[in-house]
């Protein structure tokens, strides 16, 4: 059984509830990477940030199957498509159009191909021959056929991340044009047929997923994590909405993870992707639900504190890993070198392949592996520490970890064991273990949160979507832009 990446990290929570080597920087970015004048006004960024955003966008633009819009889970290792990565891609196409990297017509063509596929893809309860069931989709789909890959689960959270991109497209393509009207119609169809009430085997919480071989999975979405968007979209559904009791049950599990970690009092979730995913599409600034009203902050501020606590952990570096510090940090779900123990600084240390790495109140899972997406995807929350981190990783390790589509998924300066039979990646003389792959679900937060930091673009589009507003208001959110929009 292979759980999806975000799903695997959720299951971890359900079950668990040295000086850097200097090296020359890589060549300067090609001229075309920064030549296009952005259509969106906003904050200026250093050339490296613009280059990173553009290269990461190219992952979605160049590697997606243009006939059906399916985005590979990883590259260059052959892989099926991740439907969560498709949601990031649908959103990235609008960013590319606004930045002038592609035309609006090109973005529209790709978006229509994607939505037409998902609107028409076969649904059914059989083990084979379908892309989904009850409006949900399997986490992994074959890149060409679009049918279920392997025995992957029908995933509620990954369907939700797909729908984030679908609803973005619905609001972005708003012109009085036949093809843009088709985008809006298809988006409504795809979102409207999701049967949220079907995934409540233990009501009022929402199940993590379903398999035809076994039925509903045994775990529900609870405790603060990336699934806040699951509940918002479920409450906002025009056809199968859940009651507010579902959201209240979700937030009732929060208190066990509220506390102070490395000087930051906040609602903890150890891997940073959990603070990023929902916030890509939901502008949490100034709006609060009942829980956050009691705490006196909003989810945006909560995420900022989570990022600061991760940097504080890296500066303290209790495990004395190589490379950690104020400007090189970031733990999240990502690839890793091997599932085995080796001696490091006189102690036996356990290393991992793909894992939900993180540091927080619930647990610490840290084997020295740094995920650039952890910092880069948090730029909107804490740019004052994220931009220096991006620049430091690029300056120190960029020759090994920064390439065609930006940062490779992960690296580990402490893992230098030449005798190890690596599961994935390779050893670089000055960097240690380096992943061979880019991962779509880690590329998404980088390009989209850079754009939110630069221009508020994704947030501004999503604030116009009536389903997003309805879901937030039914969950009890008020204030800020929700109040101003009335």
Secondary structure, 3 states (H helix, E strand, C coil): CCCCHHHHHHHHHHHHCCCCCCCCCCCCCCHHHCCCCCCCCCCCCCHHHHHHHHHHHHHHHHHCCCCCCCCECEECCCCCEEHHHHHHHHHHHHHHHHHCCCCHHHHHHHHHHHHHHHHHCCECCCCCCCCEECCEEECEECCCCCCECCCCCEEHHHHHHHHHHHHHHHHHCCCCCHHHHHHHHHHHHHHHCCCHHHHCCCCCCCECEEECCCEECCCECCCCCCCHHHHHHHHHCCCCCCCHHHHHHHHCCCHHHEEEECCEEEECCCCCHHHHHHHHHCCCCCCECHHHHHHCCCHHHHHHHHHHHHHHHHHHCCCCCCCCECCECCCCEECCCCCEEEEECCEEEEECCCEECEECCCCEECCCCECHHHHHCCCCCCHHHHHHHHHHHHHHHHHHHEECCEECCCEECCCCCCCCCCCCCEEECCCEEECCCEEHHHHHHHHHHHHHHHHCHHHHHHHCCHHHHHHHHHCCCECHHHHHCC
